[in-house]
Amino acid sequence: MTTESLDLEPKLASENLTHTVERLREADVALPTFAQLADPTTIPARVRAALSDIDPDAPHPLNLFRVHWHNDASRRGFTEVPDHVVLTRELTGVAAPIVVALGDRFPLIHAHKVLAAYGCLVPRLVAGEFDPVRQRAVWPSTGNYCRGGVAISHLLGCRGVAVLPEGMSQERFDWLEHWVGDPADVIRTPGTESNVKEIYDRCHELELDPANLILNQFSEFGNHIVHYLVTGAALDKVFVSLREQAPDLKLHSFVSATGSAGTIGAGDYLKEQHGSLIVAVEAAECPTMLANGFGQHNIQGIGDKHIPLIHNVMNTDVALAVSDRATDRVGLLFGTSTGRDLLRRRGVADAVLNALPSLGLSSICNVLAAIKVAKQFDLGPDDAIVTVATDGASMYDSERAIAADRYFPDGFDTVGAAEIFGEHLLGAATDLLRELTYEERSRIFNLGYFTWVEQQGVPIEEFEARRRQSYWAAQRARAAGWDALIDEVNERTGVLERL
């Protein structure tokens, strides 16, 4: 494995690009640039006009131009400021506003991982490192990333393969069943959220066949770069819009569960713009950053017993943990009429209540982590915390039923809702939180050695280079070159001109 682009022979790359142009032309696919996804106002007007008649969940290639944060609630139109909700003291118990960007506005999968999938595959496609005719795109994931990868593959006219643990939510498998062309393209590995090594082991087997390209979100720098550019710009737009209404507002921190460590790349962008802290979150049942620990948990989409290669650890300021007991139970509070009725009686505004269906398990984890940060730093009403809702509650209907049976076998009622509200929101504690010194950052960074150098074969020089911020700046600079290649491929296909 290498962190750089694959070193292909020019003849092979040229043949791959020829196949790419032919396949995209046949499928009427035009590719948006990274710059257009960061600022959708730059998307050609004729493309935006054509989108108005297209179902955002249909396998239509123009939906690639919706792979950004600026879709409205209907997901058919664009918004100047990305959709978000501001959580206030009535819900959170803290004075600091917690600003949550809503990822269920994304097309195809109702989750922001479709952006990561685009950021990982398209650079390889336009650089001639992937042949859409002869190769399969393999998407190792614990759920949303592989769904995004299958969707992007389908739109690009190539074959996508999902690799995910068998214990993930049934809704993920239901979605995949309707999107893959062959049931064999959904590969179930042992375990649940924390069993990523088992996914890697299966991918090593698949990688022996040159017809498979493994797009590992934990090590693909396109994942970091697309979130730095696109998610970072979107969250900056949200914060600036709020500051226009409240000029004294400051951006204190960006909170993100680590998962593949793609989304947390937006924190690097926000730190550059506003000096905000970057807060990395994991499951208390699997405290890898905090305690070199391990374990199983149910916060689907985060924390996997290792440090992702694309996590810029040396720029991370705080590490903290949230329990899956809390996210499962708050999922009941947010996801049932009983829970929302209690919150309404507590004075939570309708605008907030209406947004709660946009918060899935890892999104709730981000909110609970933000509350811990607000309490730890004694933040006031002028100190904003920004985070993201990666997907919505609809992906976890089956998980809520399981949680209700586990925690409230006699039935979930108002007393149970009040218990959850008091314990996990108003009573959130600042335990399992660590402000990272240089030594602590180095300790967490060094944990990655065992996964990436010893197990996955990353050269030690490349692994160590990631300590320097100049390394990350150089990685992000590659996006301009990718956009130039995208423009070149679009010109060769002629699809944009035919719209």
Buried (B, 14 or more C-beta within 10 A) or exposed (E): BEBEEEEBEEEEBEBBBBBBBBBBBEBBBBBBBBBBBBBBEEBBEEBBEBBEEBEBEEEBBBBBBBBBBBBEBEBBEBBEBBBBBBBBBEBBBBBBBBBBBBBBBBBBBBBBBBBBBBBBBBBBBBBBBBBBBEBBBBBBBBBBBBBBBBBBBBBBBBBBBBBBBEBBBEBBBEBBEEBBEEEEBBBBBEBBBBBBBBBBEBBEEBBEEEEBBBBBBBBBBBBBBBBBBBBBBBBBBBBBBBBEEEEEBBBBBBBBBBBBBBBBBBBBBBBBBBEBBBBBBBBBBBBBBBEEBEBBBBBBBBBBBBBBBBBBBBBBBBBBBBBBBBBBBBBBBBBBEBBBEBBBEBEBBEEBBEBBBBBBBBBBBBBBBBBBBBBBBEBBBBBBBBBBBBBBBEBBEEBBEEBBEEBBEEEBEEEBBBBBBEBBBBEBEEEBBBEBEEEBBBBBBBBBBEBBBEBBEBBEEBBEBBBEEEBBEEBBEBBEEBBEBBBEBBEBBEBBEEE
